[in-house]
């Protein structure tokens, strides 16, 4: 999954596209625990990418989330 695909998914979850950059922290992008859970569910259901919620919570930036998603997508 590319950054743009991840950004589009995050925007579909209700986040402000202007706040989503690779360098944005989870907090800056608006990713609270509820949205991270929704992201994990969307990745699993819509893309078949089983990223554990705990790892999403531990990712400090949007770029780190993108890296996690890419790693799990390659393994799926």
C-alpha positions as CSV (number, residue, x, y, z in Angstrom):
1,X,0.0,0.0,0.0
2,X,1.4,3.4,-1.0
3,X,1.3,6.5,1.2
4,X,-1.5,7.9,-1.1
5,X,-3.6,4.8,-0.7
6,X,-3.2,4.9,3.1
7,X,-4.0,8.6,3.1
8,X,-7.2,8.0,1.1
9,X,-8.2,5.3,3.6
10,X,-7.5,7.6,6.5
11,X,-9.6,10.3,4.8
12,X,-12.4,7.9,4.3
13,X,-12.3,7.3,8.1
14,X,-12.9,11.0,8.6
15,X,-9.4,12.5,9.0
16,X,-8.4,15.8,7.5
17,X,-6.2,15.3,4.4
18,X,-4.2,18.4,5.2
19,X,-3.1,16.9,8.5
20,X,-1.8,13.6,7.0
21,X,1.8,13.7,5.9
22,X,4.4,10.9,6.3
23,X,6.0,12.9,9.1
24,X,2.8,13.5,11.0
25,X,2.6,11.8,14.4
26,X,-0.5,9.8,15.1
27,X,-1.8,12.6,17.2
28,X,-1.2,15.3,14.6
29,X,-3.0,13.2,12.0
30,X,-5.9,12.7,14.3
31,X,-5.4,9.0,14.9
32,X,-6.8,8.3,18.3
33,X,-7.3,4.7,19.6
34,X,-10.8,4.4,18.1
35,X,-9.6,5.4,14.7
36,X,-6.6,3.1,14.9
37,X,-9.1,0.3,15.6
38,X,-11.2,1.3,12.7
39,X,-8.1,1.4,10.5
40,X,-7.1,-2.1,11.5
41,X,-10.6,-3.3,10.7
42,X,-10.7,-1.5,7.4
43,X,-7.3,-2.9,6.4
44,X,-8.4,-6.4,7.3
45,X,-11.8,-6.3,5.7
46,X,-11.2,-4.1,2.6
47,X,-7.6,-5.0,1.8
48,X,-7.0,-8.4,3.4
49,X,-4.1,-7.0,5.4
50,X,-4.1,-8.2,9.0
51,X,-2.1,-5.5,10.9
52,X,-2.3,-6.1,14.7
53,X,-3.9,-3.1,16.5
54,X,-1.1,-3.2,19.1
55,X,1.5,-2.5,16.4
56,X,-0.5,0.4,14.9
57,X,-0.7,1.9,18.4
58,X,3.1,1.6,18.7
59,X,3.8,3.3,15.4
60,X,4.8,6.9,16.1
61,X,4.2,8.4,12.6
62,X,2.0,7.9,9.6
63,X,5.2,6.8,7.7
64,X,5.7,4.1,10.4
65,X,2.1,3.0,9.9
66,X,2.7,2.9,6.2
67,X,5.8,0.7,6.7
68,X,3.8,-1.7,9.0
69,X,1.0,-2.0,6.4
70,X,3.5,-2.7,3.6
71,X,5.2,-5.4,5.7
72,X,2.0,-7.2,6.5
73,X,0.7,-6.7,2.9
74,X,3.8,-8.4,1.6
75,X,3.3,-11.3,4.0
76,X,-0.4,-11.7,3.3
